[in-house]
C-alpha cells in the first residue's frame, strides 16, 4: 500500500461507516492523500467485507467519474467504482424515505444486467456486449458521508463511490439494435426537466465504462459475474434531492424509471 497503512484503512473505514447514522465527517485528508487510489480502495474494501460479514449481499457494481468534466474537477484521469448491495435497490415506481439519506443527489444512467461472467483483465466493450442479458434505464441516488460534498477522488472512492441507492427500470431490453451512444436522457423532478444528457457521456459509450469496470475488477481478482447489475455512469448533471419529490428518468430507445423521495403512504 502506498500511503495508507492497513491500520489507517481500518480506522478510516470505521469513520465512514459510523457516518451512515447521519452525521457527516470531514474529508479524509488527515489519513488519505487526495489522489491515493490504492489507499482509498483499501478503505472501501474494508467496509465492503464488513458489510458482507453483516449479511448484505453484493448484486453488482457502479462506475463513477465517467464524464471527462467530472474527472477534471477532481484532478484525475480515470473513473472509479463502488459496490451495489441488495438493500440499495429501490423498486421502479417505489419510494425512498428521506430518513435513509444524508445529502442525496440523483443522476440518470444506463445499466446492464449480465448473462455471463467477465473474468478477463483484458475485457473489451465487445466482450461486455456479448455478456449483456438486458439493458435498463436507471437512476442512481448518490450520497456522501463527507460534509458538504467537499470530496477529493480518494474521499469518494473510500466512501464506496459516494453511492447510496439505485432504481432499475423494471423492463429491460436486449442489447441488439440499441443506440447506446446516441440515447438521449431526460431527468424530470416533479414533472420539470432538471437534467439532460446522452449515452456518450459515459466514456463515449456505456459499454466502454462497463469494460473498464470489468477489467479493473478482474485484475483485482474480484471479477464481475453472471447476474450482476452494472451502473455505467451518469449521462448528465446530478441534481440535489428534496423530500416529496418524484424523480423520473427517460432514456430514449431504452426505457424509463421513477421513484418518489418520500415516505411510503
C-alpha positions as CSV (number, residue, x, y, z in Angstrom):
1,X,0.0,0.0,0.0
2,X,1.4,3.4,-1.0
3,X,0.3,6.0,1.5
4,X,-2.3,4.4,3.7
5,X,-1.4,1.7,6.2
6,X,-3.8,-1.2,7.0
7,X,-4.3,0.3,10.4
8,X,-5.3,3.6,8.9
9,X,-7.6,1.9,6.4
10,X,-9.5,0.2,9.2
11,X,-9.8,3.5,11.1
12,X,-10.9,5.5,8.1
13,X,-13.4,2.8,7.1
14,X,-14.9,2.8,10.6
15,X,-15.2,6.6,10.4
16,X,-17.1,6.4,7.2
17,X,-19.3,3.6,8.4
18,X,-20.2,5.5,11.6
19,X,-21.3,8.4,9.4
20,X,-24.1,6.3,7.9
21,X,-26.1,7.2,11.1
22,X,-26.5,10.7,9.5
23,X,-23.6,12.7,10.9
24,X,-21.1,13.6,8.2
25,X,-17.4,13.6,8.6
26,X,-14.7,15.9,7.4
27,X,-12.7,15.0,4.3
28,X,-10.2,12.2,5.0
29,X,-7.1,14.2,4.3
30,X,-5.7,13.5,7.7
31,X,-5.2,9.9,6.7
32,X,-5.6,9.7,2.9
33,X,-3.9,11.7,0.2
34,X,-6.5,13.2,-2.2
35,X,-5.1,11.1,-5.1
36,X,-4.2,7.9,-3.3
37,X,-6.3,5.4,-5.3
38,X,-4.7,2.4,-3.7
39,X,-5.3,3.6,-0.2
40,X,-8.9,4.7,-1.0
41,X,-9.8,1.3,-2.4
42,X,-8.3,-0.3,0.6
43,X,-10.7,1.7,2.8
44,X,-13.6,0.8,0.5
45,X,-12.6,-2.9,0.7
46,X,-12.6,-2.9,4.5
47,X,-16.2,-1.7,4.5
48,X,-17.3,-4.0,1.7
49,X,-16.0,-7.0,3.6
50,X,-17.6,-5.7,6.9
51,X,-21.0,-5.4,5.2
52,X,-20.8,-8.8,3.6
53,X,-20.0,-10.3,7.0
54,X,-23.1,-8.5,8.4
55,X,-25.2,-10.3,5.8
56,X,-25.6,-7.7,3.0
57,X,-25.5,-9.3,-0.5
58,X,-23.5,-7.9,-3.4
59,X,-25.6,-7.6,-6.5
60,X,-23.3,-5.6,-8.8
61,X,-21.1,-2.6,-9.2
62,X,-21.3,1.1,-10.2
63,X,-18.9,3.1,-12.3
64,X,-18.4,6.7,-11.4
65,X,-16.5,9.7,-12.7
66,X,-17.1,8.5,-16.2
67,X,-17.6,12.1,-17.5
68,X,-14.4,14.0,-18.5
69,X,-15.7,17.2,-16.9
70,X,-16.1,15.5,-13.5
71,X,-12.6,13.8,-13.8
72,X,-11.2,17.3,-14.5
73,X,-13.0,18.7,-11.5
74,X,-11.3,16.1,-9.2
75,X,-7.9,16.2,-10.9
76,X,-8.0,12.6,-12.1
77,X,-7.8,10.8,-15.4
78,X,-9.8,7.6,-14.5
79,X,-13.2,6.5,-13.4
80,X,-13.9,4.9,-10.1
81,X,-16.2,2.2,-8.8
82,X,-18.4,1.2,-5.9
83,X,-20.3,-1.9,-4.7
84,X,-24.0,-2.3,-5.1
85,X,-25.8,-4.3,-2.3
86,X,-29.2,-5.8,-2.4
87,X,-30.7,-3.4,0.1
88,X,-29.6,-0.4,-2.0
89,X,-32.3,-1.1,-4.7
90,X,-35.4,1.0,-4.8
91,X,-38.1,-0.6,-6.8
92,X,-39.1,1.1,-10.0
93,X,-42.1,3.3,-9.1
94,X,-41.4,2.9,-5.4
95,X,-40.4,5.2,-2.7
96,X,-37.2,6.1,-0.7
97,X,-37.6,7.5,2.8
98,X,-35.6,10.7,3.4
99,X,-34.6,9.3,6.8
100,X,-32.3,6.9,4.9
101,X,-30.2,9.6,3.2
102,X,-27.9,12.4,4.3
103,X,-27.3,14.8,1.4
104,X,-28.6,12.9,-1.6
105,X,-28.4,13.8,-5.3
106,X,-29.8,11.9,-8.3
107,X,-28.4,11.1,-11.8
108,X,-29.8,9.1,-14.7
109,X,-27.8,6.3,-16.2
110,X,-27.8,3.2,-18.4
111,X,-27.5,-0.1,-16.6
112,X,-26.7,-3.6,-17.7
113,X,-27.5,-7.0,-16.2
114,X,-25.0,-9.7,-17.1
115,X,-25.8,-13.1,-18.6
116,X,-22.2,-14.3,-18.2
117,X,-19.1,-13.9,-16.1
118,X,-16.4,-11.4,-17.2
119,X,-13.2,-12.8,-15.7
120,X,-10.7,-11.4,-18.2
121,X,-8.5,-8.5,-17.2
122,X,-8.4,-7.6,-21.0
123,X,-12.2,-7.4,-21.4
124,X,-13.3,-5.2,-24.3
125,X,-16.5,-3.4,-24.9
126,X,-17.3,-6.1,-27.4
127,X,-16.8,-8.7,-24.7
128,X,-19.2,-6.9,-22.4
129,X,-21.8,-6.6,-25.2
130,X,-21.7,-10.4,-25.7
131,X,-22.2,-10.9,-22.0
132,X,-25.2,-8.5,-21.5
133,X,-28.6,-10.0,-20.8
134,X,-30.6,-6.8,-20.6
135,X,-30.2,-3.0,-20.8
136,X,-32.1,-0.7,-18.5
137,X,-32.8,2.9,-17.8
138,X,-31.6,3.6,-14.2
139,X,-31.4,6.3,-11.6
140,X,-28.6,6.4,-9.1
141,X,-29.2,8.1,-5.8
142,X,-25.7,9.2,-4.7
143,X,-24.9,10.4,-1.3
144,X,-21.8,11.4,0.6
145,X,-20.7,10.8,4.2
146,X,-18.2,13.7,3.6
147,X,-19.5,17.0,4.9
148,X,-20.9,19.4,2.2
149,X,-19.8,17.1,-0.6
150,X,-16.2,18.5,-0.3
151,X,-14.8,15.4,-1.8
152,X,-11.5,14.5,-3.4
153,X,-11.0,11.5,-5.6
154,X,-9.8,9.5,-2.6
155,X,-12.8,10.6,-0.5
156,X,-15.4,9.4,-3.0
157,X,-13.6,6.1,-3.7
158,X,-13.2,5.3,0.0
159,X,-16.8,6.2,0.5
160,X,-18.0,3.4,-1.8
161,X,-18.1,5.7,-4.8
162,X,-20.4,8.1,-3.0
163,X,-23.2,5.5,-3.6
164,X,-26.4,5.1,-1.7
165,X,-29.4,3.6,-3.7
166,X,-30.4,2.9,-7.2
167,X,-33.5,2.3,-9.3
168,X,-33.6,-0.1,-12.2
169,X,-36.3,0.1,-14.9
170,X,-38.5,-3.0,-14.4
171,X,-38.5,-3.7,-18.1
172,X,-35.1,-4.3,-19.7
173,X,-34.3,-4.7,-23.4
174,X,-31.8,-6.9,-25.3
175,X,-28.8,-5.0,-26.4
176,X,-29.1,-5.8,-30.1
177,X,-30.1,-2.8,-32.1
178,X,-29.9,-0.2,-29.3
179,X,-28.1,3.1,-29.8
180,X,-26.3,3.4,-26.5
181,X,-24.1,6.3,-27.6
182,X,-26.9,8.4,-29.0
183,X,-29.6,7.7,-26.5
184,X,-30.9,11.0,-25.2
185,X,-31.6,11.2,-21.5
186,X,-34.1,13.5,-19.7
187,X,-34.5,13.5,-16.0
188,X,-37.5,15.2,-14.5
189,X,-38.3,16.2,-10.9
190,X,-42.0,16.7,-10.2
191,X,-42.5,16.9,-13.9
192,X,-39.9,19.6,-14.6
193,X,-36.8,18.8,-16.6
194,X,-33.7,19.2,-14.4
195,X,-31.0,17.3,-16.3
196,X,-30.4,16.2,-19.8
197,X,-27.6,14.2,-21.5
198,X,-26.7,11.4,-23.8
199,X,-25.3,7.9,-23.6
200,X,-21.9,9.0,-25.0
201,X,-21.3,10.9,-21.7
202,X,-20.2,7.6,-20.1
203,X,-16.7,7.3,-21.5
204,X,-18.0,7.7,-25.1
205,X,-20.3,4.6,-24.7
206,X,-21.7,2.9,-21.6
207,X,-20.1,-0.3,-22.8
208,X,-16.7,1.4,-22.5
209,X,-17.5,2.2,-18.9
210,X,-18.6,-1.4,-18.3
211,X,-15.5,-2.8,-19.9
212,X,-13.3,-0.6,-17.7
213,X,-15.1,-1.9,-14.7
214,X,-14.8,-5.5,-15.8
215,X,-11.0,-5.1,-16.5
216,X,-10.4,-3.3,-13.2
217,X,-12.3,-5.9,-11.1
218,X,-10.8,-8.9,-12.9
219,X,-7.3,-7.5,-12.4
220,X,-8.1,-7.2,-8.6
221,X,-9.2,-10.8,-8.5
222,X,-12.9,-10.0,-8.0
223,X,-14.5,-10.3,-11.4
224,X,-18.0,-9.4,-12.5
225,X,-20.4,-12.4,-12.5
226,X,-23.5,-13.6,-14.3
227,X,-26.5,-11.7,-12.8
228,X,-24.5,-8.7,-11.7
229,X,-26.1,-5.2,-12.2
230,X,-23.7,-2.6,-13.7
231,X,-24.4,1.1,-13.4
232,X,-22.4,2.6,-16.2
233,X,-22.2,6.2,-15.1
234,X,-24.2,9.4,-15.3
235,X,-25.5,10.7,-18.6
236,X,-26.0,14.2,-17.4
237,X,-25.5,16.5,-14.4
238,X,-26.7,15.3,-11.0
239,X,-29.4,17.1,-9.1
240,X,-29.9,17.6,-5.4
241,X,-32.9,15.9,-3.9
242,X,-35.5,17.3,-1.5
243,X,-38.3,15.5,0.3
244,X,-41.6,14.8,-1.5
245,X,-40.0,15.0,-5.0
246,X,-40.8,12.5,-7.7
247,X,-37.8,11.6,-10.0
248,X,-38.5,10.3,-13.5
249,X,-35.7,9.3,-15.9
250,X,-36.3,8.7,-19.5
251,X,-33.6,7.2,-21.8
252,X,-34.7,7.4,-25.4
253,X,-35.0,4.0,-27.0
254,X,-34.1,2.1,-23.8
255,X,-36.7,2.8,-21.2
256,X,-37.7,4.9,-18.2
257,X,-38.0,4.5,-14.4
258,X,-39.1,6.6,-11.4
259,X,-39.3,6.8,-7.7
260,X,-40.6,9.1,-5.0
261,X,-38.2,10.6,-2.4
262,X,-40.6,10.4,0.5
263,X,-42.2,8.1,3.0
264,X,-44.5,5.5,1.5
265,X,-48.2,6.3,2.1
